[in-house]
């Protein structure tokens, strides 16, 4: 730690602030070039003469050590962050996506095909240990969504909620499946 004297030019650590020492006590008072008097702990100040100059051959002006930008810390990917970033499996339940032709089908038949598709996709997700599925059901009259919610409530190892509104609008449910870590 430096010994400060009245009249010394100092800089504040971790701030773009400098000034001249005007009073010394438990705290040191500096006067900024703008004329403000500010108190600091001695450990927060460094003498201008104590700054370390780092040579930079491409730039002739000196760069002071405290002015060098810090590299951002690399994000450490843990098991938890990996799980959050896993993309969801998307299943479009619009009937024209599931059958070649819906001509002549009753609404009841269409609904059964859609619910059977949900059951098959859930079984596939359980087997392949897929944790997220988005079922795109559309807006419509809400019958498919109601049936979908009824079916999903039958499972105790999953939770469901509205999917990302910006991406899917109101017509989708996201299902999160809790996988048993000990199962193979």
RATA-V281829 format. One record per pair of residues at least 24 apart in sequence whose C-alpha atoms are under 10 Angstrom apart, sorted by the first residue. I is the first residue (numbers start at 1). GAP is how many residues later the second one is. Records with the same first field share a line. If there is no record, write none. Layout:
BEGIN
I: GAP ; GAP
END
This chain:
BEGIN
1: 41 ; 42 ; 43 ; 44 ; 45 ; 46
2: 40 ; 41 ; 43 ; 44 ; 45 ; 48
3: 39 ; 43 ; 44
4: 24 ; 38 ; 41 ; 42 ; 43
5: 42
6: 24
7: 24
8: 38 ; 39 ; 40 ; 41
9: 36 ; 37 ; 38 ; 39 ; 40
10: 34 ; 35 ; 36 ; 37 ; 38 ; 39 ; 40 ; 41
11: 33 ; 34 ; 35 ; 36 ; 37 ; 38 ; 39 ; 40 ; 55
12: 28 ; 29 ; 30 ; 31 ; 32 ; 33 ; 34 ; 35 ; 36 ; 54
13: 30 ; 31 ; 32 ; 33 ; 53
14: 30 ; 31 ; 52 ; 53
15: 29 ; 30 ; 51 ; 52
16: 50 ; 51
17: 28
18: 27 ; 28 ; 29 ; 30
19: 28 ; 29
20: 27 ; 28
21: 26
83: 48 ; 49
84: 47 ; 48
86: 44 ; 45 ; 46
87: 43 ; 44 ; 45 ; 46 ; 47
88: 42 ; 43 ; 44 ; 45 ; 46 ; 47 ; 86 ; 87 ; 88
89: 32 ; 36 ; 41 ; 42 ; 43 ; 44 ; 45 ; 46 ; 85 ; 86
90: 31 ; 42 ; 43 ; 44 ; 45 ; 46 ; 82 ; 83 ; 84
91: 26 ; 27 ; 30 ; 42 ; 43 ; 44 ; 45 ; 46 ; 81
92: 25 ; 26 ; 42 ; 43 ; 44 ; 45 ; 46 ; 80
93: 24 ; 25 ; 42 ; 43 ; 44 ; 45 ; 51 ; 79
94: 41 ; 42 ; 43 ; 44 ; 50
95: 42
110: 34
111: 32 ; 33 ; 36 ; 37
112: 32 ; 35
114: 30 ; 33 ; 34
115: 29 ; 32 ; 33 ; 36
118: 30 ; 33 ; 34
119: 29 ; 32 ; 33
122: 30 ; 53 ; 55
125: 52 ; 54
126: 31 ; 51 ; 52 ; 53 ; 54
127: 57
128: 56
129: 48 ; 49 ; 50 ; 51 ; 52 ; 54 ; 55
130: 46 ; 47 ; 48 ; 49
131: 27 ; 44 ; 45 ; 46 ; 47 ; 48
132: 26 ; 27 ; 28 ; 42 ; 43 ; 44 ; 45 ; 46
133: 27 ; 30 ; 40 ; 41 ; 42 ; 43 ; 44
134: 26 ; 27 ; 28 ; 29 ; 30 ; 34 ; 38 ; 39 ; 40 ; 41 ; 42
135: 27 ; 28 ; 33 ; 36 ; 37 ; 38 ; 39 ; 40
136: 27 ; 32 ; 33 ; 34 ; 35 ; 36 ; 37 ; 38
137: 31 ; 33 ; 34 ; 35 ; 36
138: 30 ; 31 ; 32 ; 33 ; 34 ; 35
139: 30 ; 31 ; 32 ; 33
140: 31
142: 29
145: 26 ; 27 ; 28
148: 25
149: 24
END
